[in-house]
Amino acid sequence: MTAAIVQPDPSATDPWWKGAAIYQIYPRSFADSNGDGIGDLAGITAHLDHVASLGMDAVWLSPFFTSPMKDFGYDVADYRDVDPIFGTLDDFDALIARAHELGLRIIIDQVYSHTSDDHPWFQESRASRSGDKADWYVWADAKPDGSPPSNWQSVFGGPAWTWDARRQQYYLHNFLKEQPQLNGHNPAVQQELLDTARFWLDRGVDGFRLDAINFAMHNPALTDNPPAPATNRARTRSFDFQLKLHNQSHADIPAFLERIRALTDSYGAGFTVAEIGGEDSDREMKLFTAGGKRLDSAYSFDFLYADALTPDLVADSLARWPNDPTIGWPSWAFENHDAPRAVSRWTTPEHANAFARMKLLLLACLRGNIFLYQGEELGLTQVDIAFEDLLDPEAIANWPMTLSRDGARTPMPWVGNAPDLGFGSETPWLPFGGDHAALAIDVQDADAGSLLNWTRRVVATRNAYRALRNGDLRMLYNDDALLAFEREGDGERLLCVFNFGDTAHAWPEGVSHDGSVLIGTQDAIDSLAPFAAMVLRR
């Protein structure tokens, strides 16, 4: 690898995670060690040097737990074991050991709102209304006419209730019918989930991403959700027609989060980040990270499904997380395993390289933690998966209105001229992107001017300057094309300027030129080229 790794200052008083750069790995698609077409833990371990070369602080691993894979691991059948397609617990221990050798921390997903219907807990719960686990899931009688107990709708489309002949009741599922909803109000369920967290902390994990945690508890009265007001956005799912007031976001969730935080704090410098989507996400993100006793951070969806990346969007998002110690700490991402690749969503092919450089430097300059999705450092594009080849259950159910998540989950290209692109199997679980061989890691590693090496420079700069990593932010200017803000901390003051447009622009009016270019896509500061991005040292 060609770039030196710049790690944060160990003498800093802030916790390691505050301002951290975190790399998301989707295990099925990172690297395949045994040639079965599916990435695995041993494949990840063998390639962690690449992540370290980027200067990242930590890795977030998407689920690798025992699962029937109806939702590719987010339907957990055993919280405390590794699915055989990914390896074994010994493989996981080896991954942790190698990561820690490289100075990388490991964050894993915890899915506390639902399990797989294959989970032994659910099998026991559905067997009897009087068993030990009878109320570990959300069960309810039918209405007199046999219809579901409420009008709640599933995220993936259709009613959120499925009839079960064994119990002669409906069970709740906010996602697939194969993902029954845990009863998060039940103290025994909470304790079992905390014991699961302890199991992984004892194995050396450094934190958790809590998946869909705002779905962890429902309104026990099963009150119908009211209709959502009309908007100018297309409604692709029945879920979109309701205000989700009663099937999620119960007021008791924060107390459970405090129990999780107390547990992770007891292990030292752990990190907890909430995944919270939906129309009320901003309020819930702040609620779930308030007071220093709940979660450390919340993972923003502001950019993941945005139709365009604009100065106004960035300015508005940052404004909601001011430099106020009473408000939690944000986490930002432009891409992940659930959202289309940003270079395919936000720009055109002829501008993809320049745009990708601008957006990477922008991400690194934001106040908060930043998440980089595997392949984002390469500029990977969204792969068009034919309907007959789709595996994503949401895309299949809502075709063609929902863009497939499969297109962002395709295998990593490691070696450009290899038949398997270095992934480990020529016929992986999803197809390679047609243009991904030219973007492979070995190709870009050998090119000093590549996006990969630009990413290394960008992250190294963020690590070297505490003003960028966890300093204050002051917005200076934004219009239709330009954005400028200052980052300041520990005696450092940096000016960050970006051109979001595909034409040149004059320097932002009222923003001083004073300073020298610390890092940028251009050296001159009298005007801004298309997709220019720069940081000036004041």
PLY file of the C-alpha trace (Angstrom):
ply
format ascii 1.0
element vertex 538
property float x
property float y
property float z
element edge 537
property int vertex1
property int vertex2
end_header
0.00 0.00 0.00
1.25 3.44 -0.86
0.09 5.77 1.89
1.23 6.10 5.47
-1.41 5.47 8.09
-2.10 8.51 10.26
-3.86 7.51 13.46
-5.47 9.98 15.86
-3.48 11.52 18.68
-3.54 9.00 21.58
-3.15 11.83 24.08
-6.51 13.28 23.13
-9.06 13.40 25.94
-12.06 12.58 23.76
-13.11 8.91 23.49
-11.66 7.07 20.49
-14.97 6.99 18.65
-15.68 10.73 18.72
-14.98 11.82 15.16
-13.94 8.33 14.13
-13.75 7.12 10.53
-15.51 3.75 10.34
-15.42 1.34 7.40
-18.50 -0.78 6.74
-17.93 -4.34 5.57
-20.78 -6.36 4.10
-19.38 -9.85 4.74
-21.09 -11.67 1.85
-19.37 -9.40 -0.65
-15.97 -8.50 0.77
-13.76 -11.55 0.12
-14.40 -15.28 -0.30
-11.78 -17.55 1.29
-13.23 -20.94 0.31
-14.57 -20.46 -3.22
-18.26 -21.00 -2.47
-19.28 -17.64 -3.95
-20.00 -15.99 -0.60
-17.62 -13.76 1.33
-16.69 -14.91 4.81
-14.89 -13.97 8.01
-11.58 -15.52 6.96
-11.73 -13.48 3.76
-12.23 -10.32 5.79
-9.32 -11.14 8.09
-7.02 -11.70 5.11
-7.85 -8.25 3.71
-7.93 -6.07 6.82
-4.61 -4.54 5.78
-6.52 -2.70 3.06
-8.85 -1.13 5.63
-5.91 -0.17 7.83
-4.16 1.43 4.85
-7.10 3.82 4.55
-6.37 5.13 8.05
-9.72 3.99 9.44
-10.38 3.76 13.17
-12.85 0.91 13.12
-14.78 -1.62 11.05
-18.53 -2.09 11.20
-19.43 -5.67 10.28
-22.92 -6.26 8.94
-24.54 -9.44 10.36
-22.68 -12.74 10.20
-24.86 -14.60 12.71
-26.73 -17.87 12.18
-29.61 -17.10 9.84
-31.80 -18.60 7.10
-30.83 -15.48 5.11
-34.35 -14.43 4.14
-33.10 -10.87 4.73
-29.41 -11.77 4.41
-28.54 -11.93 8.06
-30.93 -9.38 9.52
-33.17 -12.35 10.34
-31.15 -13.86 13.18
-31.72 -17.48 14.25
-28.91 -17.55 16.85
-27.49 -14.32 18.25
-24.41 -16.02 19.68
-23.00 -18.02 16.80
-21.58 -17.52 13.31
-23.52 -18.79 10.31
-21.56 -21.63 8.67
-21.42 -19.78 5.35
-19.30 -17.14 7.12
-17.19 -19.50 9.24
-16.99 -20.22 12.94
-16.56 -18.46 16.25
-12.86 -19.29 16.00
-12.78 -17.40 12.69
-14.42 -14.45 14.39
-11.88 -14.53 17.21
-9.08 -14.55 14.63
-10.66 -11.55 12.90
-10.82 -9.62 16.18
-7.21 -10.45 16.95
-5.96 -9.33 13.53
-8.01 -6.14 13.61
-6.63 -5.20 17.00
-3.08 -5.91 15.79
-3.70 -3.36 13.04
-5.16 -0.78 15.41
-8.70 -1.32 14.12
-11.68 -1.66 16.40
-14.62 -3.91 15.53
-18.25 -2.84 15.71
-20.94 -5.41 15.02
-24.64 -5.20 14.21
-27.13 -6.13 16.89
-30.69 -6.72 15.69
-32.86 -6.24 18.76
-36.25 -5.49 17.23
-36.89 -8.87 15.60
-35.50 -12.35 15.00
-35.90 -15.01 12.34
-38.98 -17.20 12.58
-36.43 -20.06 12.71
-35.13 -18.81 16.05
-35.80 -21.32 18.86
-37.39 -18.52 20.89
-40.06 -18.01 18.25
-40.58 -21.72 17.75
-41.30 -22.03 21.47
-43.40 -18.87 21.55
-45.69 -19.97 18.71
-46.18 -23.43 20.24
-48.24 -22.30 23.21
-49.90 -19.26 24.76
-48.78 -20.39 28.20
-45.14 -21.39 27.71
-42.08 -19.64 29.16
-41.61 -17.62 25.98
-45.27 -17.12 25.13
-44.96 -13.34 25.38
-41.43 -12.95 24.01
-43.00 -11.84 20.71
-45.96 -9.62 19.89
-49.08 -11.75 19.59
-52.71 -10.61 19.38
-56.12 -12.08 18.70
-57.93 -11.43 15.46
-60.75 -8.93 15.32
-64.23 -10.51 15.34
-64.22 -10.60 11.54
-60.87 -12.40 11.48
-58.88 -9.39 10.28
-55.59 -8.29 11.87
-55.60 -6.56 15.25
-54.52 -3.18 13.83
-53.92 -1.46 10.50
-50.13 -1.43 10.87
-48.14 -2.00 7.69
-44.78 -3.67 7.08
-41.74 -1.76 5.83
-41.41 -4.31 3.02
-45.06 -3.96 2.00
-48.39 -5.41 3.09
-49.86 -5.86 6.57
-47.48 -6.08 9.52
-49.47 -9.01 10.92
-49.42 -12.68 9.91
-51.87 -15.32 11.13
-50.34 -18.31 12.90
-52.52 -21.42 13.05
-50.49 -22.92 15.90
-51.44 -20.22 18.38
-54.62 -19.14 16.63
-53.31 -15.57 16.81
-51.58 -12.98 14.68
-47.93 -12.11 15.24
-46.37 -8.73 14.44
-43.54 -8.24 11.94
-42.45 -4.76 10.93
-40.35 -6.23 8.12
-40.66 -9.66 6.45
-43.18 -12.15 7.81
-40.12 -14.32 8.51
-38.92 -11.61 10.95
-41.32 -11.74 13.91
-41.23 -8.78 16.25
-39.65 -9.29 19.66
-41.64 -7.95 22.59
-39.10 -5.38 23.78
-41.33 -4.48 26.74
-40.69 -7.91 28.28
-37.94 -7.71 30.96
-36.81 -11.27 30.16
-36.33 -10.34 26.48
-34.35 -7.26 27.44
-32.13 -9.30 29.74
-31.49 -11.92 27.09
-30.47 -9.22 24.61
-28.15 -7.64 27.16
-26.62 -11.04 27.83
-26.07 -11.39 24.09
-24.28 -8.05 24.01
-22.13 -9.23 26.92
-21.27 -12.42 25.00
-19.77 -10.39 22.14
-18.10 -7.85 24.41
-16.40 -10.75 26.16
-15.09 -11.86 22.75
-13.48 -8.47 22.25
-15.86 -6.40 20.15
-15.53 -2.66 20.60
-19.10 -1.55 20.05
-22.47 -2.06 18.45
-24.62 -0.65 15.70
-28.20 -1.17 16.83
-30.28 -2.01 13.79
-33.75 -0.43 13.45
-33.74 0.25 17.19
-36.74 2.60 17.00
-38.81 -0.49 16.16
-37.83 -2.19 19.45
-41.12 -1.43 21.22
-44.70 -0.89 20.11
-47.86 0.56 21.64
-49.38 -2.38 23.58
-52.87 -0.96 23.00
-52.39 -1.78 19.27
-53.95 1.53 18.27
-54.38 2.07 14.53
-51.88 4.37 12.86
-53.41 7.50 11.30
-53.03 8.20 7.58
-50.01 10.22 6.49
-50.65 13.61 4.90
-50.23 13.76 1.14
-46.76 14.69 -0.14
-45.11 15.14 -3.52
-42.99 12.01 -2.96
-43.99 8.76 -4.63
-45.47 6.14 -2.32
-44.11 2.77 -3.30
-45.24 0.74 -0.27
-48.39 0.51 1.84
-46.10 1.47 4.74
-45.75 4.94 3.21
-49.46 5.76 3.67
-49.34 5.90 7.49
-47.84 7.97 10.27
-45.95 5.37 12.28
-47.10 6.49 15.72
-47.99 3.18 17.34
-46.06 0.29 15.78
-42.67 1.79 16.76
-40.94 4.53 18.76
-42.49 3.76 22.14
-41.53 6.06 25.00
-39.94 3.18 26.96
-37.15 2.59 24.41
-34.73 5.17 25.91
-34.75 3.37 29.28
-33.63 0.17 27.53
-30.92 2.10 25.71
-29.63 3.32 29.06
-29.22 -0.31 30.12
-27.24 -1.03 26.94
-25.04 2.01 27.50
-24.39 1.05 31.11
-23.26 -2.38 29.94
-20.91 -1.11 27.24
-19.51 1.52 29.61
-18.68 -1.23 32.09
-16.33 -2.69 29.46
-14.46 0.57 28.96
-14.41 2.59 25.76
-17.21 0.86 23.87
-19.20 2.58 21.14
-22.93 2.45 20.45
-24.62 3.92 17.40
-28.32 3.78 16.60
-29.78 3.19 13.16
-32.91 5.35 13.10
-34.83 6.02 9.91
-38.23 7.45 9.14
-40.02 10.77 9.15
-39.37 11.38 12.87
-35.73 10.34 12.81
-34.23 13.69 13.81
-36.20 13.86 17.06
-35.51 10.22 17.85
-31.82 10.47 17.07
-31.46 13.25 19.62
-33.69 11.48 22.13
-31.73 8.24 21.85
-28.37 10.00 22.35
-29.40 12.53 25.02
-27.86 13.10 28.40
-24.69 11.05 28.12
-26.49 7.96 29.47
-27.99 6.59 26.28
-26.24 5.79 23.01
-23.06 7.52 21.89
-24.25 8.45 18.42
-26.98 8.06 15.82
-26.57 7.12 12.18
-28.15 9.72 9.91
-30.24 8.86 6.86
-30.18 12.45 5.57
-27.95 11.57 2.63
-28.51 7.85 2.04
-31.79 8.23 0.14
-31.45 11.83 -1.02
-32.09 12.32 -4.73
-29.29 14.90 -4.95
-26.35 16.09 -2.89
-26.76 19.84 -2.54
-25.25 22.60 -0.40
-28.65 23.23 1.17
-29.03 19.59 2.16
-25.62 19.56 3.82
-26.16 22.90 5.55
-29.60 21.89 6.83
-28.35 18.53 8.10
-25.38 20.06 9.93
-27.58 22.77 11.43
-29.66 20.13 13.19
-26.55 19.00 15.09
-25.10 22.21 16.54
-22.03 22.49 18.76
-24.15 21.96 21.89
-23.07 19.52 24.61
-26.73 18.80 25.45
-27.29 17.38 21.95
-25.85 14.02 20.92
-23.04 13.35 18.46
-24.00 12.57 14.84
-22.72 9.94 12.43
-22.80 10.46 8.67
-22.75 8.21 5.63
-23.26 8.77 1.91
-23.47 5.05 1.07
-24.31 1.75 2.75
-25.65 -1.73 1.99
-29.26 -0.47 1.84
-28.79 2.57 -0.40
-27.80 3.00 -4.05
-24.17 3.87 -4.76
-23.73 7.64 -4.50
-21.80 8.10 -7.75
-24.70 6.50 -9.61
-27.34 8.38 -7.65
-25.88 11.88 -7.55
-23.91 12.43 -10.74
-23.38 11.26 -14.32
-20.66 8.88 -15.56
-18.55 11.60 -17.17
-18.35 13.47 -13.84
-18.13 10.43 -11.54
-14.41 10.66 -10.73
-14.37 14.38 -9.98
-17.62 14.18 -8.04
-16.38 11.23 -5.97
-13.29 13.20 -4.91
-15.39 16.16 -3.87
-17.86 14.07 -1.90
-15.12 12.13 -0.07
-13.42 15.30 1.12
-16.81 16.73 2.07
-17.62 13.64 4.14
-14.25 13.88 5.91
-14.91 17.52 6.82
-18.29 16.95 8.46
-18.62 17.32 12.21
-19.37 13.85 13.55
-18.35 10.29 12.88
-18.06 9.26 9.25
-18.87 5.87 7.74
-17.30 4.69 4.49
-19.00 1.75 2.76
-16.80 -0.91 1.18
-15.95 0.07 -2.40
-16.79 3.74 -1.86
-13.05 4.42 -1.77
-12.90 2.93 -5.29
-15.83 4.86 -6.72
-17.84 1.67 -7.32
-21.01 2.23 -9.29
-24.47 0.75 -8.75
-24.88 -2.54 -10.62
-28.08 -3.04 -12.60
-29.47 -6.41 -11.52
-32.11 -7.93 -13.80
-35.45 -8.74 -12.15
-34.99 -12.47 -12.65
-31.65 -12.28 -10.80
-32.86 -10.22 -7.83
-32.34 -11.57 -4.33
-33.38 -8.49 -2.33
-36.84 -9.27 -0.87
-37.87 -5.61 -0.71
-37.02 -4.99 -4.37
-38.81 -8.15 -5.46
-41.94 -7.21 -3.49
-42.07 -3.64 -4.78
-40.70 -4.06 -8.29
-40.07 -1.85 -10.20
-40.68 1.10 -7.86
-37.99 0.21 -5.28
-34.41 0.22 -6.51
-32.74 -3.05 -5.61
-30.33 -3.08 -2.70
-28.52 -5.91 -4.51
-26.90 -3.37 -6.84
-24.89 -1.89 -3.95
-23.97 -5.28 -2.47
-21.94 -6.72 -5.34
-18.47 -8.22 -4.68
-15.37 -6.13 -4.04
-12.90 -6.09 -6.97
-9.41 -6.77 -5.64
-7.45 -7.73 -8.77
-8.46 -6.14 -12.04
-7.11 -8.76 -14.47
-8.17 -11.87 -12.52
-11.20 -13.89 -13.68
-12.68 -13.61 -10.18
-11.40 -10.02 -9.70
-9.57 -11.42 -6.67
-12.84 -11.96 -4.78
-12.23 -15.69 -4.44
-14.84 -17.16 -6.78
-15.66 -16.50 -10.43
-19.39 -17.00 -9.81
-20.22 -15.02 -6.68
-23.65 -14.74 -5.07
-24.21 -11.48 -6.98
-22.59 -10.54 -10.31
-19.55 -8.29 -10.61
-20.12 -4.80 -11.93
-19.20 -4.53 -15.60
-16.98 -1.50 -14.97
-15.58 -2.67 -11.63
-12.47 -4.46 -12.96
-11.05 -1.08 -14.03
-11.70 0.21 -10.50
-10.04 -2.72 -8.72
-7.85 -2.16 -5.70
-4.60 -3.33 -7.33
-5.22 -1.05 -10.32
-5.85 2.00 -8.16
-3.15 1.15 -5.63
-0.54 1.43 -8.40
-1.86 4.82 -9.55
-0.78 7.67 -7.29
-3.58 9.83 -8.67
-6.37 7.29 -8.13
-9.49 7.77 -6.06
-8.22 5.10 -3.68
-5.04 7.03 -2.95
-7.04 10.25 -2.74
-9.18 8.58 -0.05
-6.04 7.70 1.91
-4.90 11.33 1.75
-8.32 12.58 2.81
-8.60 10.29 5.84
-4.99 10.99 6.83
-5.75 14.72 6.79
-8.82 14.22 8.97
-6.78 12.16 11.43
-3.98 14.72 11.55
-6.20 17.70 12.38
-8.36 17.62 15.47
-10.33 20.57 14.12
-11.65 18.22 11.42
-12.01 15.19 13.63
-14.01 16.68 16.48
-13.80 20.48 16.35
-16.60 23.00 16.10
-18.27 23.86 12.80
-19.42 27.28 11.64
-21.35 27.65 8.40
-20.13 30.55 6.25
-21.84 30.30 2.89
-24.15 28.16 0.79
-26.07 28.70 -2.41
-27.21 26.45 -5.26
-23.66 25.33 -6.04
-21.21 26.39 -3.33
-20.72 25.51 0.31
-18.18 26.93 2.76
-17.73 26.32 6.47
-15.02 26.54 9.10
-13.82 23.80 11.44
-12.03 24.97 14.57
-10.49 23.24 17.58
-7.32 23.02 19.66
-5.97 26.22 18.14
-6.56 25.01 14.57
-8.86 26.86 12.16
-9.61 25.32 8.77
-11.74 26.58 5.89
-13.62 23.94 3.88
-14.95 24.98 0.46
-16.85 22.90 -2.11
-18.32 23.35 -5.57
-21.19 20.92 -6.11
-21.70 22.00 -9.71
-20.31 20.81 -13.04
-19.29 24.35 -14.04
-16.66 26.70 -12.62
-17.67 29.33 -10.06
-16.17 32.43 -8.52
-14.94 32.18 -4.95
-17.87 32.40 -2.46
-18.80 35.99 -1.82
-17.74 37.23 1.61
-15.52 34.22 2.35
-11.89 35.21 2.87
-9.16 33.72 0.65
-6.73 33.85 3.56
-4.83 30.64 4.11
-2.85 27.97 2.35
-4.28 24.87 0.73
-3.96 21.93 3.12
-5.63 19.46 0.76
-7.68 20.02 -2.34
-8.57 19.03 -5.85
-6.92 22.26 -7.05
-4.17 24.57 -5.85
-5.52 27.94 -7.00
-7.99 29.70 -4.74
-9.16 32.58 -6.94
-12.01 30.49 -8.39
-13.48 27.00 -8.10
-13.33 24.44 -10.89
-16.21 22.00 -11.41
-16.56 19.76 -8.34
-13.68 21.54 -6.63
-13.05 20.69 -2.99
-10.40 22.12 -0.71
-9.40 22.69 2.88
-7.38 25.81 3.71
-5.31 26.28 6.83
-6.09 29.71 8.27
0 1
1 2
2 3
3 4
4 5
5 6
6 7
7 8
8 9
9 10
10 11
11 12
12 13
13 14
14 15
15 16
16 17
17 18
18 19
19 20
20 21
21 22
22 23
23 24
24 25
25 26
26 27
27 28
28 29
29 30
30 31
31 32
32 33
33 34
34 35
35 36
36 37
37 38
38 39
39 40
40 41
41 42
42 43
43 44
44 45
45 46
46 47
47 48
48 49
49 50
50 51
51 52
52 53
53 54
54 55
55 56
56 57
57 58
58 59
59 60
60 61
61 62
62 63
63 64
64 65
65 66
66 67
67 68
68 69
69 70
70 71
71 72
72 73
73 74
74 75
75 76
76 77
77 78
78 79
79 80
80 81
81 82
82 83
83 84
84 85
85 86
86 87
87 88
88 89
89 90
90 91
91 92
92 93
93 94
94 95
95 96
96 97
97 98
98 99
99 100
100 101
101 102
102 103
103 104
104 105
105 106
106 107
107 108
108 109
109 110
110 111
111 112
112 113
113 114
114 115
115 116
116 117
117 118
118 119
119 120
120 121
121 122
122 123
123 124
124 125
125 126
126 127
127 128
128 129
129 130
130 131
131 132
132 133
133 134
134 135
135 136
136 137
137 138
138 139
139 140
140 141
141 142
142 143
143 144
144 145
145 146
146 147
147 148
148 149
149 150
150 151
151 152
152 153
153 154
154 155
155 156
156 157
157 158
158 159
159 160
160 161
161 162
162 163
163 164
164 165
165 166
166 167
167 168
168 169
169 170
170 171
171 172
172 173
173 174
174 175
175 176
176 177
177 178
178 179
179 180
180 181
181 182
182 183
183 184
184 185
185 186
186 187
187 188
188 189
189 190
190 191
191 192
192 193
193 194
194 195
195 196
196 197
197 198
198 199
199 200
200 201
201 202
202 203
203 204
204 205
205 206
206 207
207 208
208 209
209 210
210 211
211 212
212 213
213 214
214 215
215 216
216 217
217 218
218 219
219 220
220 221
221 222
222 223
223 224
224 225
225 226
226 227
227 228
228 229
229 230
230 231
231 232
232 233
233 234
234 235
235 236
236 237
237 238
238 239
239 240
240 241
241 242
242 243
243 244
244 245
245 246
246 247
247 248
248 249
249 250
250 251
251 252
252 253
253 254
254 255
255 256
256 257
257 258
258 259
259 260
260 261
261 262
262 263
263 264
264 265
265 266
266 267
267 268
268 269
269 270
270 271
271 272
272 273
273 274
274 275
275 276
276 277
277 278
278 279
279 280
280 281
281 282
282 283
283 284
284 285
285 286
286 287
287 288
288 289
289 290
290 291
291 292
292 293
293 294
294 295
295 296
296 297
297 298
298 299
299 300
300 301
301 302
302 303
303 304
304 305
305 306
306 307
307 308
308 309
309 310
310 311
311 312
312 313
313 314
314 315
315 316
316 317
317 318
318 319
319 320
320 321
321 322
322 323
323 324
324 325
325 326
326 327
327 328
328 329
329 330
330 331
331 332
332 333
333 334
334 335
335 336
336 337
337 338
338 339
339 340
340 341
341 342
342 343
343 344
344 345
345 346
346 347
347 348
348 349
349 350
350 351
351 352
352 353
353 354
354 355
355 356
356 357
357 358
358 359
359 360
360 361
361 362
362 363
363 364
364 365
365 366
366 367
367 368
368 369
369 370
370 371
371 372
372 373
373 374
374 375
375 376
376 377
377 378
378 379
379 380
380 381
381 382
382 383
383 384
384 385
385 386
386 387
387 388
388 389
389 390
390 391
391 392
392 393
393 394
394 395
395 396
396 397
397 398
398 399
399 400
400 401
401 402
402 403
403 404
404 405
405 406
406 407
407 408
408 409
409 410
410 411
411 412
412 413
413 414
414 415
415 416
416 417
417 418
418 419
419 420
420 421
421 422
422 423
423 424
424 425
425 426
426 427
427 428
428 429
429 430
430 431
431 432
432 433
433 434
434 435
435 436
436 437
437 438
438 439
439 440
440 441
441 442
442 443
443 444
444 445
445 446
446 447
447 448
448 449
449 450
450 451
451 452
452 453
453 454
454 455
455 456
456 457
457 458
458 459
459 460
460 461
461 462
462 463
463 464
464 465
465 466
466 467
467 468
468 469
469 470
470 471
471 472
472 473
473 474
474 475
475 476
476 477
477 478
478 479
479 480
480 481
481 482
482 483
483 484
484 485
485 486
486 487
487 488
488 489
489 490
490 491
491 492
492 493
493 494
494 495
495 496
496 497
497 498
498 499
499 500
500 501
501 502
502 503
503 504
504 505
505 506
506 507
507 508
508 509
509 510
510 511
511 512
512 513
513 514
514 515
515 516
516 517
517 518
518 519
519 520
520 521
521 522
522 523
523 524
524 525
525 526
526 527
527 528
528 529
529 530
530 531
531 532
532 533
533 534
534 535
535 536
536 537
